[in-house]
Amino acid sequence: MLVRIHRGTREIGGTCVELAANGARLLIDLGLPLGADAGDTSLHPDITDNGNTGELVGLVLSHGHRDHVGLAHLAGPTLPVVMGEATRAIWLAAAPFVLGPVPAFLSASAPSNAVPEQPAAPRLEHGVPLQLGPFTITPHLVDHSGFDAYALTVEAEGQRLFYSGDLRAHGRKGALFERLVRNPPRSIDAMLMEGSSFGRLDPDGVFPSEADIEAALADALRANDGLALVAASAQNIDRMVSLYRACKRSGRTLIIDLYAAEVLAATGTPNIPRSDWPQVAVYVPQHQRVQIKRSGRFDILDRHSANRIFPEQLAALAPRAALLFRASLLSDLDRAGCLAGANAIWSQWSGYLDEPRGQDLRAALATRGIPLTQIHTSGHASIRDLKRLAAAVNPRRLVPIHTFHPEAYEQHFANVAPKNDGEWWEMAA
């Protein structure tokens, strides 16, 4: 089996791996680099058959984060695209709120800018092998800030590759990491292991657990007399659970928008907060009202009408509420007059605040006299946990991926074999 990492040997984001065996090729992830524009063709990996290695038989998406799926539309309208069922449902739920066409491999029942659905591809399901051409793929459900995330074992031509995808041990599903360490894939010829924490965390350091984040959010909400503006990703389902639980602990109502309400419902999991739960309210900002009117998707409004609130109710509710926040909501909140005594909490990767949009948000909050604090933990494993995983799998070679610091691997792992972007290499060599 031949392997080529198109991007990721010295970079976090834009991950794409290609395998070739028995005259066929398989893609694992097709992501967009961090902060990049999907329309920048210079960033598109060359997935054509330039080396006579065979036709593509499928694309497997490990999870739904943009740095792993942001270029998946390049796979074309007829290629089988495999992902978890919840990943697909969340993607469809987000589609009415995202500019651009819906990829062909999603459902034709999506908004009207979608193209017709191709024949159904298999779905990733923990421990259930699936076949794409000569490749046998076994998914392993993992703990990650992206819901429904998988590591993958791929076997072809008698060789076995293990792709860690993105994973961690300190989230709400940390037991999945422990299960993987206890019962790892065996006889692995090459392990492609993420190393996002290198350069961000000391080798013996640990990240706060999601339970720690819940407690910190609850403390912050209790200490705040005004509206709490919590900037977090609605697709970070662990964080949505932590925020809802923190609201319950502090006696506040969690206010979400239609996008978040749709994403939470799409998980299909009964113990994840929904728009009709107690202490949840749905506010539809102006830009979403315009989107719904233009698209005619009034069914979305109907689904989340039980706890809907309106602009004139925000000011009265503000002192005992936490709002799932993004910068585009500020004009709504200004008009509602609900920002007196407000505080903001940044509950995402801190690096986003250094980008132009993050700097603009800081300035906008400062202009309004709203202080900003950070309460967050990583979606990726600590170095200590990565060492446990590598020791459990014990691969014949370990290849760095999804990292800015491949040179650090040799200090912590055995059998490290760094590769270059775009380089084909032989598993058996």
N, C-alpha and C positions, 0 to 999 in steps of 0.2 A: 504494500500500500504506500502510495506517495502522499505527502502532506505539503501544503503551502499555506502559510499565514500571510494573507494579503496585507493586513494591518493589525498591529497590536504588540509586536515584539518589543517596541520601545515607546509605547503610547497607551494611555487609557482612553478608550472610546474608538468608535469606528471599527469594531472587531469584525473580522471576516476570516474564516478558515475554509480551505478547500481540500478535499480528499480525492484521490484517484485510485481505482482498482478495477481490474477485469474489464477495461474498456468503458468505464463509467466514472462519473464525477459526482460528488456530493458537497454542498455548501453548508457550513454551520455558521449561522448569524451573518447578517449583512447590514452592518451598523454605520451610523453617521458619526464622524469625529465630533468631539465636544465643541460646541460653539460654532459649528460649521453650517453652511447652507446646502440643503439637499440638491439645489440646482447647480452647484459648482461641480462641473463634470470632471475637473482635475482630481477630485476626491473619489471618483467612482472606481472601484477595483475592476480590473479586467477579468471578467469571468467567462470570456469566450474560450473556445477550444483551440488555443494557439499552439499547444504542444502535442496535438493528436492524442490527448489523454482520454478522450471519450466525451459522450454527451452527458449533460447534467440530468440527474434522475430525481433531484429534490433539493429543497432548502429547508433546514431545520432551524427554528428560532428558539433559543434557549429560554428567553423571557422577553417581556414587552418593552424594555427600556430603549430609548431612541438610539443610544450608542450601540445597540445590538440589532435593531430592526429598521433604523431610519432610512436605509437604502433598499429595503426589501422589495420595493416596487420594480427594481432593476431586474429581478428574476424573470419577469415576463408573465404573460397572462395564462400560459398553459403549464408551467412548472408546478408540480406538487409542493406546497408550502406547509410544513408541519409545525404545530405549536400546541401548547396546552389549551384545553377547552376554555378555561377562564381567561387566558391571555387573549384569545380570539374574541370572547364576549366583551371584555373591557375595551379592546380596540374598536369594536363596533359601537359600543356605548359612547366612546369619545369622539367618534367620527363626525357627528352633527356640529361639534364645537370647534373643529379643526379645519383650517383652510386647505384646499387642494382635494384632488380626487381620492376616493377610497380604493386601495389596492384591489386588483382583480381577484385575489385569493380570498377576500372576505365575502360576506354574503350579499347577494343581489337584493336582499330586503333592507340593506342599509340605505342611507339617503340617496336621492335621485341622481347624484353625480357618480354613483358607483357603476362599474361595468358588470355585465352578467357573470355569474359565478361559474367557475370551472368545476369539473368533477371533484367531489369531496376528497380531501387528503386525510390520511390518518391523523389522530391526535396523540400528543404526548400524554402518557399516563404512567405514574410511578411504577417501575418494575416490570412493565409490559413491553417486551421487545416488538419492534416493527421493522419491516423490510422495505428498503428502497434500492432497487437494483441489487448489486452484490453486497450492499451494506446492511448489517444488522445493528440497529440502534436501540439501546436500552436506556430509558430516562431514569434519573434519580431526582426526586423532588427535594429541593434544598431550601434552607432559610436564606432569604434575601429581602432587601427593601422593595424589590419588585415582586408582586404577587405571582404565584404560579410559575416559579423559576426552577430550572432543571440543570443538573450536570448530566453528561452523556457519556456512555460507553459505546464506541463504534468498532465493529469487528468486520474485517474483510480479508480475504487471502490468508486466513490463519493468523492474522495480526490484530492486536487490540490497542485502541487509543482511548484514553480517558480525558475528557474535556471538562474542566471544573465549572465553566461558566462563571457567573458571579454568585458568591455565597458568603455566608457568615455563620457564627455560632451564638451571637448575642441578641438575636431578635426574638420575637414571640414564638417562632418555630425552631428555636435552637435545638430541640430534640431531634430534628431531622439531620442536623450536622453530626450529632453524637451517634445516630443510627448509621450514618455513612462511615464514620470512623470505626465503629464496631464491626460493620459488615461491608468492607470496601470491595470494589471490583478487583478481581484477581488477575494475575498474569498479564499485567499491563506493560506493553512495549514502550509506549510513550504517553506521558501525562502532560497535558497543556494546562498549567495552573496559573490562575490570576494572582496578581501581586499588587493590588491597588493600594494597600496599606504601606508599602515601602515608600519612604520619603515623607510619610504623613504621621507615622507612629514609631516610637522607639521599639526595638526588638522585644523588650520585655513588657511593653505597655499593653493596656487593655482598653477597649472602647466601652463607654457606658452601655448598659443593657437597655432594651426597650422599656423594661420595668423602671429603670432609673429615670428615663426620659418622662414617663408618665408621672412619676413623683415630682420631678422638677417642674413640669408643666402645671401640676396641681398647686404647687407652692407659688408659682408665678401668678396664677389666676386668683388665688386667695389674696395676694398682696396688691392686686390691681383694683382701683376703684372705678375705672371706666371700661370702655369696650376693649377687649383683648383682640388684637389683630394677629392671627397666627398664620405665618407664611409657610405652608407645607404643601407637598404634592398630594393631590387627591388619590393618585395611584400608588402612593406609599401606604398600603392598607394597614400595616402595623402601626404607622403613625396616626392614622385616622382612629384606630382603636384606642391608642394611648390618649389622644386628644379627647375623645368622647368620655373615656373613663376619668380623665382629669377634670372634665366639666362636671361629671357626676360628683366627684369628690369635693369640688369647690362650690357646688350649688349653682352652676352656670348652665345656660342653654348653648348648645353648639349650633351655629348658623352656617349652613352650607349653601352652595349655589346648585343650579340644575346639573352642571357638569359633574360635580362631586356626587350628587345624588344618583345619577346614572351609573357612574363608575362603581360606587359601593354596591348598588343593586346587582351589577353585572358579575360580581364575584360568585354569586349563587350560594353564598355561605350564610347560614341563618344567624350565626353569632357575630356578624360584622354589622356595625350600625347602619340603619336605613332611615330614609327621610320621614317615615311615619312613626319612629320610635319616640318615647318620652324624652324630653330635654334635647330634641333636635328640631330645628326650624329650617325652612327653605326660603331663601331670598333670591329672587330672580333679578339680577342687575340689568341695567338698561341695554347693554350690548347683547345680552342673551335674549332679551325680549325681541330685539331687532332680528337676531338670528332665527328665532322660532317663527316669527312672522314671515320672514323671507322664505324659509324652507317649508313652511306649512306643517312643521312637526309639533302640532298642538297636543299630540298624544303624550309627548314628554311632559308637558305641563300637567296634563291630567293625572299622570302616574304619581306625581309628587305634590298634589294639591292639599293633602290632609293637614300638613303643618306649615303651609305657606304663610309668610308674613310679607308686608308691603312697606314701602319706604317710610310712610308716616308712623310706623310702629317701631322703627329702629332706635330712635332716641330714647324712648321709654325703656326698651329692653337692654340697651347698651351696657349699663353698669353691672348686669348679671348675665352677660353673654360673652362668648368667644366666637369670633368670625373667622372662618377659613378664608385667608386673605391673599390677594394678589394686587399688584399696583393698579391694574385697570379698574379696581373698585373704588379708588379714592374719590373720583368725581361724584359717584353715587353717594358716598358717605358724607362728603362735603354738603351736598344738597340736603341730605337728611338731618344735618346738624347733630350728628351722634359721636363726634370725635373728642368732645371735652373730656379730659382726663384719660384719653386712650393711651395704651402701650402696645408696642409691636414685638412679636417674638419671631425670630428667624429660625425655622426648623427644617432647614435644608442644608446641603453642602455649602460651607462658607465661601468657597471659591466663586460661586455665582455673584456674591456681593461685590467682587472686584471687577466684574465685567461691566460694560457700559450701562446695561439695564439695571444692574444692582446698584451702581453708583447713583443713577437717577432716582432709584427708590429711596436710598439713604437721604438724598437731598430733599425729596418730596416730604419725607417724614420729618426731617429736621425743620423744614419751613413751617410745618404745622405744630412743632413742639412735641412730637411724639417720640419718646425714647425707644431704642431698638436693642433688644438683647438676643442672644443666641442660645438655643436649647436643641441639641441635635446629637445623633450618633451615626456612625458609618454604616453603609449597607454592605460593607465588605469585611472579610475576616481579618483578625489581627495576625501578626506574624507568628505568634505563639500557636494560634489555631491552625494556621497554614502548615506549620511544622508537624503538628499532630496528624493532619490529613495526609501529608506527603509520606510520613513514616508508615501510616496504615496501608496506603496504596502500594508503596515500595516499587515504583516503576523502574523499568530498565533505564529509562532516561526521563528527565524532567525538563520541560521546555517552558521558559517564561512567556507569559502573555498577559495583556491587559495591565501593563505596568510601565511606569516611567523609569524604573530602576532595575533592569535585568541583571546588571552587574552585581547587585546585592544578593542574588539567589545563592551563589556558591558559598557564601558565608553561613548559610542556614540549612541547605539541603544537599543531599547526595545525588550524584549522577546528573548534574545540571548540564544541559546541552543547549546553549542559546542559539537562536536562529535569527535570520534577517527577514524583514518584510519582503514578500515576493519570491522567496527562495523555495524551490521544490527540494524536498529531501525524502529519503527512503526510510521507511520505518524499520526495515530489516538490517540497515547498514550499521 
